[in-house]
Amino acid sequence: MQNLRTDLGLLALRLMAATILIFHGSQKLFGLFGGHGIEGTAGYMESIGIPFPTLSTVLAGGAEFVGGIAFLTGVFARTLSAPVAFAMVVGAFTAHSGFDVTQGGMEYPLLLATVAVAIGLAGPGRLSLGAGRIDLPALRPAVG
C-alpha cells in the first residue's frame, strides 16, 4: 500500500508540474496562451541583460516544454529534471526579485526547481510510461 501511495504522490506532482511547464514553455516557444513567442520573449530577456537572448529563450522554453512532456509521461523524467531545475533557478535569479510572487518574487520558479530536483532524485514512479526503465539509473548508495 505504501508503494501505491508513493506512486500516486509522484504522479500528482508530475502532472501538475507538467501542466505548468508545458504551459510556460508553449508561451515562450510558440506564443500560445497569451505568450510572446521566441521573438517577444527574447526581447524581454535582452531587456533584462540575459546574454544570447534568442538562444536563451529557446533553451529555457525547450527545457520547460520538453521537460514538461517528460514529467507528464515519465519518460526521461529523471534525465530532464536537471535542465528544468537549472532553467527555473536561472529564471528565479534573473527575471525575479525578492521572494513574494505577488510582488514579482522568485518563490514560484524556486518551487518548480525543487519539484524538478525531487522528481530527478525519486524518479517518475511506477505510474508512468517510463516507470524508471527508460532513463538514467537512479542514484543508489554503494552497498559494501
Rosetta silent file (secondary structure, phi, psi, omega in degrees, C-alpha in Angstrom):
SEQUENCE: MQNLRTDLGLLALRLMAATILIFHGSQKLFGLFGGHGIEGTAGYMESIGIPFPTLSTVLAGGAEFVGGIAFLTGVFARTLSAPVAFAMVVGAFTAHSGFDVTQGGMEYPLLLATVAVAIGLAGPGRLSLGAGRIDLPALRPAVG
SCORE:     score description
SCORE:     0.000 S_00000001
   1 L     0.000  -38.519  179.835    0.000    0.000    0.000 S_00000001
   2 H   -61.926  -40.966  179.291    2.853    2.408    0.789 S_00000001
   3 H   -63.014  -38.940  178.240    4.342    1.959   -2.683 S_00000001
   4 H   -64.703  -42.009  177.754    0.983    2.781   -4.292 S_00000001
   5 H   -62.598  -41.898  177.865    0.681    5.942   -2.174 S_00000001
   6 H   -62.481  -45.412  179.624    4.196    6.969   -3.150 S_00000001
   7 H   -64.491  -38.377  177.051    3.460    6.340   -6.820 S_00000001
   8 H   -66.567  -39.200  176.450    0.202    8.310   -6.605 S_00000001
   9 H   -63.125  -44.542  177.657    2.047   11.183   -4.913 S_00000001
  10 H   -64.384  -38.474  178.258    4.705   11.217   -7.627 S_00000001
  11 H   -62.602  -46.590  179.187    2.005   11.088  -10.298 S_00000001
  12 H   -60.368  -44.877  179.249    0.194   14.087   -8.798 S_00000001
  13 H   -61.166  -46.843 -178.993    3.471   16.014   -8.525 S_00000001
  14 H   -63.616  -43.197 -176.027    4.476   15.153  -12.091 S_00000001
  15 H   -66.422  -41.770  179.443    1.100   16.019  -13.625 S_00000001
  16 H   -69.725  -43.986  178.162    0.838   19.451  -12.036 S_00000001
  17 H   -61.313  -41.336  179.342    4.472   20.312  -12.780 S_00000001
  18 H   -61.025  -43.498 -179.997    3.996   19.075  -16.370 S_00000001
  19 H   -59.272  -47.207 -179.096    0.935   21.269  -16.846 S_00000001
  20 H   -65.544  -45.869 -177.057    2.772   24.367  -15.643 S_00000001
  21 H   -66.375  -43.611  178.814    5.951   23.647  -17.593 S_00000001
  22 H   -64.340  -40.913  178.178    4.185   22.855  -20.870 S_00000001
  23 H   -58.069  -53.640 -176.518    2.044   25.988  -20.464 S_00000001
  24 H   -71.699  -35.951  175.734    5.013   28.317  -19.919 S_00000001
  25 H   -63.596  -38.870  177.485    7.227   26.576  -22.484 S_00000001
  26 H   -65.212  -35.135  176.405    4.424   26.958  -25.057 S_00000001
  27 H   -63.414  -46.963 -177.396    4.231   30.665  -24.274 S_00000001
  28 H   -69.206  -43.926 -172.896    7.946   31.148  -24.851 S_00000001
  29 H   -84.918  -39.512 -169.331    8.351   28.927  -27.901 S_00000001
  30 H  -119.221   -3.381 -178.729    5.044   29.185  -29.743 S_00000001
  31 L    71.520   18.351  179.870    3.301   32.287  -28.386 S_00000001
  32 L   -78.249  164.206  174.401    0.412   30.170  -27.077 S_00000001
  33 L    53.477   39.109  178.435   -1.757   31.021  -24.057 S_00000001
  34 L    80.160    9.146  179.085   -1.050   34.739  -24.351 S_00000001
  35 L   -76.450  175.031 -175.366    2.708   34.263  -24.617 S_00000001
  36 L  -107.428    4.075  179.557    5.030   36.320  -26.795 S_00000001
  37 H    68.886 -175.342 -176.591    6.799   33.532  -28.669 S_00000001
  38 H   -63.120  -47.500 -175.909   10.526   33.339  -29.228 S_00000001
  39 H   -62.530  -48.315 -179.085   10.932   36.867  -30.589 S_00000001
  40 H   -66.337  -41.319  179.510    8.957   38.585  -27.824 S_00000001
  41 H   -67.554  -40.073  177.401   10.484   36.512  -25.040 S_00000001
  42 H   -62.668  -37.727  176.600   13.978   37.086  -26.433 S_00000001
  43 H   -61.423  -41.826  177.028   13.261   40.823  -26.456 S_00000001
  44 H   -65.063  -45.176 -179.861   12.336   40.664  -22.787 S_00000001
  45 H   -60.525  -40.576  177.887   15.416   38.591  -21.969 S_00000001
  46 H   -62.954  -39.401 -177.282   17.601   41.092  -23.795 S_00000001
  47 H   -66.115  -24.136  178.610   15.998   43.973  -21.854 S_00000001
  48 L  -102.099   10.784  172.078   17.000   42.402  -18.533 S_00000001
  49 L    86.116   17.919  178.107   20.548   41.714  -19.683 S_00000001
  50 L   -78.677  126.485 -179.244   20.440   37.985  -20.415 S_00000001
  51 L   -68.755  153.964  179.063   23.175   37.118  -22.939 S_00000001
  52 L    47.009   62.113 -170.160   22.274   35.444  -26.234 S_00000001
  53 H   -60.418  -37.192  179.679   18.573   36.181  -25.701 S_00000001
  54 H   -69.046  -46.275  176.900   17.215   34.141  -28.612 S_00000001
  55 H   -61.721  -42.885  179.566   19.295   31.091  -27.713 S_00000001
  56 H   -61.964  -38.166  177.610   18.430   31.578  -24.040 S_00000001
  57 H   -63.923  -46.467 -179.196   14.717   31.715  -24.939 S_00000001
  58 H   -63.981  -41.988 -179.400   14.910   28.511  -26.968 S_00000001
  59 H   -67.929  -44.884 -179.615   16.869   26.721  -24.225 S_00000001
  60 H   -67.930  -47.625  178.772   14.612   27.883  -21.378 S_00000001
  61 H   -63.515  -38.034  177.342   11.401   27.325  -23.339 S_00000001
  62 H   -66.038  -41.601  177.526   12.691   23.969  -24.572 S_00000001
  63 H   -61.235  -42.538  179.893   13.609   22.856  -21.062 S_00000001
  64 H   -67.267  -50.388 -174.530   10.125   23.800  -19.883 S_00000001
  65 H   -68.333  -52.532 -178.531    8.202   22.316  -22.815 S_00000001
  66 H   -69.817  -39.393  176.023   10.191   19.106  -23.338 S_00000001
  67 H   -62.237  -37.911  177.322   10.756   18.694  -19.589 S_00000001
  68 H   -63.206  -41.497  177.053    7.011   19.103  -19.081 S_00000001
  69 H   -64.165  -40.304  177.714    6.296   16.346  -21.591 S_00000001
  70 H   -62.712  -42.258  178.309    8.861   14.145  -19.827 S_00000001
  71 H   -66.665  -38.256  179.651    7.195   14.797  -16.465 S_00000001
  72 H   -61.017  -47.152 -175.649    3.765   14.140  -17.985 S_00000001
  73 H   -89.593  -26.277 -173.730    4.750   10.767  -19.420 S_00000001
  74 L    88.071   -6.630 -179.902    7.501    9.795  -17.010 S_00000001
  75 L   -82.446  122.793 -176.680    9.806    9.034  -19.960 S_00000001
  76 L    61.375   21.470 -179.431   13.224   10.607  -19.365 S_00000001
  77 H   -62.075  -42.833 -179.530   11.724   12.467  -16.391 S_00000001
  78 H   -65.530  -44.270 -178.178   14.786   11.834  -14.245 S_00000001
  79 H   -64.386  -45.413 -175.409   17.190   12.883  -17.003 S_00000001
  80 H   -82.941   -2.584  176.877   15.322   16.059  -17.961 S_00000001
  81 H   -66.021  -30.888 -179.170   14.795   17.162  -14.374 S_00000001
  82 H   -65.808  -51.069  177.858   18.286   18.744  -14.404 S_00000001
  83 H   -65.136  -31.809  176.536   17.683   21.199  -17.292 S_00000001
  84 H   -64.378  -49.334 -179.563   14.248   22.033  -15.864 S_00000001
  85 H   -60.429  -43.019  179.565   15.720   22.776  -12.426 S_00000001
  86 H   -60.991  -47.697 -179.588   18.544   24.810  -13.992 S_00000001
  87 H   -60.702  -39.168 -179.189   16.128   26.878  -16.111 S_00000001
  88 H   -69.285  -40.185  179.038   13.953   27.565  -13.073 S_00000001
  89 H   -67.292  -44.356  177.867   16.881   28.638  -10.874 S_00000001
  90 H   -60.996  -45.880  178.250   18.304   30.888  -13.592 S_00000001
  91 H   -60.807  -39.830 -179.660   14.851   32.374  -14.181 S_00000001
  92 H   -59.922  -42.068 -174.000   14.350   32.899  -10.453 S_00000001
  93 H   -92.734   -7.696  177.907   17.530   34.919  -10.094 S_00000001
  94 H  -109.567  -37.308 -174.389   17.388   36.849  -13.388 S_00000001
  95 L  -102.762   -1.220 -177.418   13.717   37.597  -14.045 S_00000001
  96 L  -131.160  154.159  174.713   12.513   37.922  -10.449 S_00000001
  97 L  -137.025  142.117 -175.405   13.471   39.997   -7.451 S_00000001
  98 L    77.021 -171.049 -176.146   12.625   39.340   -3.840 S_00000001
  99 L  -107.936  -41.563 -172.757   10.741   36.284   -2.667 S_00000001
 100 L   -66.649  117.432 -177.863    6.998   37.092   -2.706 S_00000001
 101 H   -62.615  -28.730  179.628    5.462   36.001   -6.008 S_00000001
 102 H   -70.062  -12.364  177.836    2.721   38.632   -5.678 S_00000001
 103 H  -118.426   28.023  178.340    5.470   41.238   -5.928 S_00000001
 104 L    80.115   19.019 -175.947    7.401   39.622   -8.791 S_00000001
 105 L   -80.805  177.745 -169.802    9.402   37.386   -6.465 S_00000001
 106 L   -98.702    7.659 -175.347   11.102   34.080   -7.077 S_00000001
 107 H   -60.171  -39.057 -176.598    9.181   31.693   -4.831 S_00000001
 108 H   -67.865  -51.486  177.440    7.281   30.073   -7.726 S_00000001
 109 H   -64.322  -29.893  176.517   10.232   29.217  -10.002 S_00000001
 110 H   -68.563  -36.646  175.437   12.157   28.018   -6.938 S_00000001
 111 H   -63.009  -44.240  178.452    9.274   25.697   -6.065 S_00000001
 112 H   -63.117  -38.147  176.674    9.321   24.330   -9.629 S_00000001
 113 H   -62.538  -41.764  179.787   13.102   23.837   -9.394 S_00000001
 114 H   -65.559  -41.313  176.657   12.617   21.922   -6.151 S_00000001
 115 H   -61.431  -43.179  179.056    9.899   19.752   -7.714 S_00000001
 116 H   -61.544  -42.676  177.720   12.233   19.006  -10.642 S_00000001
 117 H   -62.698  -42.965 -179.925   15.029   18.011   -8.241 S_00000001
 118 H   -61.691  -43.322  178.058   12.608   15.784   -6.311 S_00000001
 119 H   -66.147  -38.053  177.376   11.477   14.033   -9.499 S_00000001
 120 H   -62.656  -39.444 -179.346   15.107   13.667  -10.551 S_00000001
 121 H   -77.660  -43.021 -175.031   16.013   12.015   -7.260 S_00000001
 122 H   -85.236  -25.142 -172.939   12.882    9.898   -6.782 S_00000001
 123 L    84.804  174.428 -174.660   12.185    9.070  -10.405 S_00000001
 124 L   -78.408  -12.667 -175.363    8.749    9.165  -12.005 S_00000001
 125 L    86.673  172.870 -176.218    7.287    6.270  -10.032 S_00000001
 126 L   -76.725  -17.932 -179.423    5.616    3.160  -11.358 S_00000001
 127 L   -90.524   61.393 -179.269    2.561    5.037  -12.671 S_00000001
 128 L  -151.405  160.877  176.015    4.376    6.334  -15.736 S_00000001
 129 L   -67.977  -33.016  179.091    5.214    5.260  -19.244 S_00000001
 130 L   -76.378  -42.635 -178.676    8.892    5.294  -18.287 S_00000001
 131 L    44.282   34.799  175.110    8.451    3.565  -14.938 S_00000001
 132 L    78.965   -2.693 -176.546   12.193    4.002  -14.361 S_00000001
 133 L   -91.058  -27.090 -177.559   13.208    1.742  -17.241 S_00000001
 134 L  -112.763   76.645 -175.384   13.852    4.364  -19.922 S_00000001
 135 L  -173.813  177.914  171.130   16.076    6.818  -18.126 S_00000001
 136 L   -71.257  150.738 -178.789   19.362    7.286  -16.373 S_00000001
 137 L   -65.112  152.628  177.190   19.712    4.951  -13.401 S_00000001
 138 L   -65.880  152.811  174.192   18.594    6.110  -10.002 S_00000001
 139 L   -74.760  119.643 -178.652   21.222    7.313   -7.567 S_00000001
 140 L  -124.088  140.311  177.546   21.782    4.384   -5.257 S_00000001
 141 L   -66.707  147.366  177.922   24.064    4.181   -2.254 S_00000001
 142 L   -67.917  136.539  178.778   27.016    1.864   -2.625 S_00000001
 143 L   -99.669  123.508 -173.282   26.494   -1.481   -0.934 S_00000001
 144 L   -99.202    0.000    0.000   29.611   -2.596    0.896 S_00000001
